[in-house]
Each structure stands twice: as structure tokens, then as C-alpha cells.
């Protein structure tokens, strides 16, 4: 695996970094709370091609590789951009994978910017898709009900959460449209879940990396006994551990993205592993950074609390790390026979 970025990928990183640096500062992230959505920023992100890039050229998109999407997701996490990039990208890839006439029509509308489509990652219970990412701001959601993949009208009442994410519970009403059914539909949705975990893992890496930078900057300036508190071993060693973990999490995300194209048999395993480790890394890095701020870290005036909350909210939406590791083990060795099998919930 080549861990270096191509010239085009470096340009991609520079482009989206410049976009979010100017359009998604912490002040704008705060303004978007509690819903966690900035319509103006979403228009700018779509104009930059964030949605079309995710679909293949044969489906009318730009044909970006999984690593390209992961690079954008990491920048998204770094700036806590209040827009549903991960959700929309995974959804259009799922629509392209389905390929039925109704799915193709939904895909065309999403690529043209006419509709925002998201995907439910939790199974339907009692006729309701719960905690749908971006379900409160999207136009439609892709929901798996048994072996039926449905297109469900979204935009439901937001579910309150610590990460200020636009989650919603969406009931399966009479307007739900069946896009595909059978084992192929279930398999396509499963593959989309793996891609969601990959991109969410990349976002967690961005969250962890930026939180670490905030923490390092603070301990260099904060003084006690006439020396920076960053000179204390208990502080410096903890932040050094987080720095090493961030590098490891990023490498694991890149390996999973590489496997999606070069070693697809291992992609599901590596995507779950990357999400579990990246989530643990983000939780640790944000905790340490906030902890070393002292009581200031919990106040609204300090940016680190934004990262602390979102690092935990992503896990609540997707999977807890232990469940992600179990998913990875199941993909590697097969489901355990003597225990209740874990499901994506």
C-alpha cells in the first residue's frame, strides 16, 4: 500500500481545507447549533462537487476513489462542518449500486443538487427508522426494512443529541417507495454501511487531530509555577500518546480505503476496525485536550468542547468501538456460533 498522496489528492485536500477554513470557523459551527446544519455552507459544498464526486462516472458522477472521499471526510471532521457530506456521499453510492430505474431517478436528482439524500444506518423497528443521520435536513432517506430498500421522505423533527447532529426518527409511511428488494438489496445496504463506517472513521481522525492541536496550543501558553504546563510529564506524555494514536488511526483509515479498491475481501473488516480505533482515538484526544484546559474546557467560549461532544456523538450514531471490533471479527472469522450475533444497531 502506497501511503503517499497523489498530486490530485493533495489538490483535493487543499481545496476543501480552504473552503472549510473560510466558511466553517468555530463561530459558524456554533451558529448552526442545535440543529447542526448550515444551508448556505451546504450549497457551497455541493457547488464544490462533494456529492457528484462520490458516484462513478458511469452513474453520472466524477468517479472519486474511496481514499479521496476519506480525505474530504477527515477535513470535514477537522472543521466540524455542519453539513451532511458523509451521509450524502454514501447515499449516492448506494443508489448507484442499486441501479434500478427508480434508484437511478433518485440518484440523478441528488447529483443535480435537487434533492439531498441520506441513509439510515440502524434497522427499522416498529415501522420507524431511528436516529437517521441528517434525517432532519435531508429530503429523502434510504432505509432497509427487512430485505426491502426504501426511499423514505425525510425532514422529520430533529432528535436532540449532545453532538448537535441533525438526526431524526423517520416513520415508514405510505409515501415510502421500494427501490429494490431481495438479497441483492440487503447486500448493497450492507456495503453502504461499511462505507459509512470508513468515512465516519476519517471524520473522527479529523476531530482527534484538531483537538490535539488545540490542546497542545493551550498547554504551551498556560503556565503554572512560572513554566508552561506542557513541560509537565503527565501532560506531555498523554498528548504524545494521542499524537501517535492519531497517526495510527489515519493510517488504518487509509488502509481500509485502499482495500476498498485493491483488496475488497478485507474492506468490511478494515472499515469496522478503522472506525473502532478512530473513535477511541478521538474520544481520548478530545478528553485529554479538554482535561488540560481545566474548567475552561467545558465552557462555550472554548472550542475544544465542540470536538469533545462530536467525538462521542458519532459513536452514538454508528457503533460503539467494542461493537465495531466485533463487526470486524465477524467479517474476518465469521459470526460467533455460541453467542448472540451482533447486528448493526
Buried (B, 14 or more C-beta within 10 A) or exposed (E): EEEEBEEEBEEBBEBBBEBBEEBBBBEBBBEBBEBBBBEEBBEBBBEBBBBBBBBBEEBBBBEBBBBBBBBBBBBBBBBBBBBBBBBBBBBBBBBBBBBBEBBBBBBBBBBEEEBBBBBBBBBBEEEBBBBBBBBBBBBBBBBBBEBBBBBBBBBBEBBEBEBBBBBBBBBBEEEBBEBBBEEBBBEBBEBBBBBBBBBBBBBBBBBBBBBBBBBBEBBEEBEEEEEBBBEBEEBBEBBEBBBEBBEBBBBBBBBBBBBBEEEEEBBBBBBBBBBBBBBBBBBBBBBBBBBBBEEBBEEEEBBBBBBBBBBBBBBBBBBEBEBBBBBBBBBEEEEEEEEEEBEBE
